[in-house]
């Protein structure tokens, strides 16, 4: 955890008194000008000289975001990169590329998508879209380009991603047409039959017997790795989304109090959420803390290709899942969330509590007026579920009273 808090920052901004620099630690510094402009600055040494790198304005960049960015920048500095020169080069390249598709796409992503999904969307475009049309002027992109990209994604074994990209194309070029950046939408005539095909809704949830089998299979899988095993277990215990867990920095956690605070820019609902951690989750996170050494990330990057992110890629667990010889019917990692929701119901947990455990938005009038966060009730629910998982990891015969239909 750093030295600063959101409460302090807000108080300083309200006071309006200029601040030359308040350190959060490791060079990350909060400044406030006489005019009331607050900003984040990274102070560091490069080539034997003291330097500063302006990260951005506060509160546009939150304390949590500033810590994440500072961590990335420190990593680049340690690898010998002159981040000041890199920033100037990036600005020059952006000026040259104002009229290419990549610039348009990045503008649309940043203006039209929640921060919580921007990183994943940009990664998808970097992998599947930009190699084909990234440097083309938007008006020179034709249906043939769209077709080629969609078919290539399907051939790569990612039909659902192909469907996602088609949806993105339709919205992106509609955005561009409104602003007279393009005259036509080259994706307008395409449907899912041209991409990954119609997706059927999923209803897969693991039974208690299947969960026991999975836990046993993970414990003896030689190529899985302990970090991956703990990631699967935490997803199965907490019901959080994969990206929320794998991209989490340690600054969001207070393990002494058993709380994980995910900021609004990292949740699908764009609402911050405090997740109560049962003792079993705390124990697993404490083990990950030791395994992460001094990294600022719960799951530090393991490969050179992902070290710029700081944390592992969200695709890491997809590959790891193929290394578990569990013999069960097919299930996806997202199905673990449905499993948690199903098993909470089997424990007799009230629906509105179970929905909040998964950080789902509550529909209708109740969702508008009920602002109580039920953290005490959610903690109790997760502790009950943790007892079940511990039993399944052991002999599996001691199931808490109240567990019923989902066995």
N, C-alpha and C positions, 0 to 999 in steps of 0.2 A: 504494500500500500504506500502511496505517496504522502507528502507532508500536508497537502492542501485538501480542502473539502468544498463541496458545492455551496454550503452555507457561508463559508468565509468569502468565496468569490462574489456571491450575490451581495453580501454586506459591503464589500469594498467598492463594488460598482455603484451601489446606492449612495455611499458616502461622497463619491465624486473626487476624492483626494488622490492626486497623482501618485502612482507607484512605479518606481524605477525597476523593481523586480522582486517578486516573491517566489522562492524556489520550491518546486514540488519534489526535487531530488534528481540527481543524474543529469543536470543541465536544463531540465524543463522549467521554464520561468514564466510567471504571469506578470504582465505589465499593464499599466493604466495611464493614459496620457492626461494632460490638463484638460483637454477637450472632452474627456470621458470615454475615449476609445480604448477598449480592452483587447488585449492580444496575447497569443502564446508565442514564445521565442525559445529556441533551443540554443543554449550556449555550450560551445565545445571547442576543442583544440584540434587544429589541423596544420601539419607542417610546422609545428612548434609555435603557432600563433593562435591567439584567442579569437574566435569567430562567433557570429550569430546567424541563425537561420530563422526567419519568420514563418511560423507554421500557419497562422491564420487568426481571424478575429474570434473573440469570445462574446456572446454565447453561441455564435454560429458553429464553432467547434467546441464541443463540451469538454469537460475535464477528462472524462473517460476516453474520448476520441483523441485528445491531445496526448494522452499517455501512450496510446497505441501508435500514433504517428511518430512520436519521439522515439519509441522503441525501434520502429522500422528505420528511422534515420540513423540512430546510433549503430545499428547493425551495418548499415551501408558505410558509415564512417570507419568502423572497425575493419571492414574489408578493403579499406584504402580509397574509397570513392570521395571525390571532392563534391559534396552535395550542393554547394553554392554554384559551381560551374554547371552541374547537371541541371539545376533549376533554370539557369539562364538559357541553356541549350533547349530545354523542354519548351520554354516560352517562344524561342525562335522557331522551333519546329511547328508549334501550334499556329504561329502567324503564317507560316507557309502553307499549312494544311487546312486553312479556314474553309475551303470549298471542296473538301473530300468527304466521302461517306462516313469515315471514322469519326470526324469532328461532329457531324450531324448526329450520329448515333450516341456519342458520349453526351452531347447536349440534351438529347431526348431522355436518356437514362437518368441524368441528374435532375432534370426538371419534372419528369413524368413518373418517376418510380420512388417508392419509399427507400430510405437509406438502408434499411435492413436487407433489401434484395439487390441493391445496386452492384455490390461487389460480385455477387454470383452471376448477374446478367452480363457484366463486363467480361468476366472470365469466359462465359459462353461465347460471346462475340469474338473475343481474342482467339479462341480455339477454332471455331467453326465458320465465322463470317468474314472477319477482316482479311484472312489470307486470300480470299477470292475477290472481294469488292472494297476492302478498306480504303484503298487509295484512289478509287474511281470517283469522279464528280457524281453527286446524287442523281442528276438528270440523265446520266449515261448508264444507269442501272436498269436492266430490262427483265421481263419475266424469265428469260432463259437463265439469267444469273440466279434468280430466286429458286428456280427449279433445280439447278445444279447443286446449290447449297443444301436444300432440303433432302435431295437424294443421297448426297454424300454423308449427311448426318445419319440417315437410316442405315446406309451401308456400314457405318462405323459402329452399328449396334446400339444406337440411342434413339429409338423412334419417338419416345416422349419428349426428348429434347428437340427433335425436329418439329413437333407440334408447337412447342414453346416458341421456337424461333419464328415459325409462321405467324403466330399471334403477335410477336414483337414487330415483325415486318409490317403487318397491317396497321398497327397503331403508330409505328414510327413514320411511315410514309404518309399517313393521314395527318400527322403532326406537321410534316414538311409541306404538304399541299396547302394547309391552312395559312402557312406563312410564305407561300409562293416560292418555296425553295425548289420544288419539283412541280411538273405539270400533271403527272399521272402517278397512280399508286401501282407499281409493278407487281405487288402481291395480292391485288384486289380479287382476282379471279381464282385464286388457289383455295382449296379446302383441305381437310385432314386426309382425304384420300390421296392427295399429292405429297403428303408428308409422312407422318408415322401411323396414320390410320386412326379410326375412332377409338378413344380410350374408354374402357369400361370402368365403372366405379368399383373400388376395392372394398372388400369387407373382411379381409384376412386378419384374424387375431389369434395369438398363440394360446393354447390351453395350458393349464398348470403342468400337465404331463410333458407337453412340448417344451415348456420353459425349463423344466428340470433336465430334459435331454440336451437342450441347447447349452445350459450352464456346464453340464458335464463335458460336452464336446469341446467347448472353449477351453476348459481347464487342461485338456490333454492335446490340444492342437499345437503341434511343434512350430509351425510357421506363423502363428497368429500374432504373437508378441503381447506382453503384459499391458502396454499402453492401450492397444486396441481392445483387449479383453475388458479393461476397466471402462473404456468408452461405451462398449455395448452394454455393460452392466448398469452404468449410470443412465443411459437412454431408457433402459428397461425399468429402472427404478423411478426416475423423475418424470418421464414422459415429455421431456423437452425436445425441441427440434434439433436435428443433427447439426445444422450450422451454428445454432446458438451455443452448443457445447464445444464443438471442435475449434471455433474461432474465439473462444472466451479468454480474456486476459485475467491474470490473478487479481488485478485491482478491483474486480467486481465482487470478490469473495471476502466474507468475514467468517472464517471457519470456527473461530471461538464462539461466535453467536449462532452459527449454523444458518447463515443467510447468504444467498447469491442474488445480487442486485443487477439485473440486466437492463441497461438503459434503453430508451425508446427507439434509438436508431439501430438497435440490434434485434428488434422483435418484429415479427410479421405483422402484428396488430398496430405497430408504431406507438405502443403504450409501454412505458417502463413497468417492470414486474419484479417483485421481490419473491424469490423462491425459497421456502423453508427447507433446510437440509436435515433429514433424519440422521441419527448417529452413523448409520451404515454408509450413507453418502459422504459424510464428513471423513470417515475412515478412508474411503477410496480416494477422495480428493487429497487428503494428507499424503497418501502414498504417491499420488501423481505429483504433488509438490516436491517431494524428494527426488523423484525420477526426472523432473523438469530442471533440476539443478537451480541455476540462477536465472533461468529464462522468465520473461514476463508473461509467457503464455502457458496455459494449462497443458496444451499439446503442442510443444515446439516443433517447428519444421525439421524434418529428418533428411530431406534431400536438397541438393543445391537448387533445383528448379523451383522450390517453394520457400526458400529461406528469405526471399525478399518480402514475402507475406508475413514472416515471423512465426506463423502457426502452420499446422499441416493443412493440406488441401481437404475440402469437404468430401472429395471423391475417395479419400484414403480408406474409409470404412467399407465402401462398396467393394473394393479389391480384397480387403481383409476378410469380408464375409465369405468369399469363395474359398478361403483356406480352412473353413470350419466344416469338418466332415460330420454333420449332424444327422443326415438322413431324413430330415423332415420335408414336408411339402414346401414348395417355394414360398418365401416371404421376403418382403423388402424391409429396409431399415425403418422406413416411415410406418410400417405395420406395427412396429414396437409401440408407437404412440397409441394406436388403436388398442393394442394389447393392454396397456396401462389403463386406458379408459374403461375397457371391458372388465378388467379384474377389480377396479375400484367399485364398479357397479355390483359385482359379485360379492364384495365385502360389505355391501349395504350403504356405501357412501352416497349422500344425497347428490342428485344430478348437478345442481348448481355449484357444489363444491368440486366435484370431479371435473366439470368444465373449466373451472378456474385453475385447477391443478395443471391442466394442459394449456393455460393461458389462451383459451378461446374467448372470443367476444360473445357476450350474452345477448341474444336477439331480443327485439321488441322493447316494450316499455320497461321491463325489468332491467335490461342492459343500460337504459338511459338513466334511470333513477337510483339503481342500487350501486353505490360506489364503495361499499364496504369491501375490503380485500380478502376477508375470511382467512387471514394468515394462520391463526390459531387452529382453525378447522382443517385447513390444508396440511398443516404440519402433522396433525393427528392422523389424517388419512394416509399420508406418505409413510408415517411410522408403522401403521398397520400393514401397509403393502410391503415395507421393508422386512417386517417379521416373516411374511410369507416367503419372500425371496431367500432370506437366510435359512428358512426351513428347507426350501427346495435345494439349496446348495449343500445342506447337510444330509440327513436321512430322508427328508421330504415327507415324513409321516405326520409331523406336528403342524397342522393347519389351524390358524386362529379361528375361534368361534365366529360364525357369521359368514364365512366364505362358502359360497354356494354354487350357482349355476355354471360358472365359467371353468369348472374343473375338467 
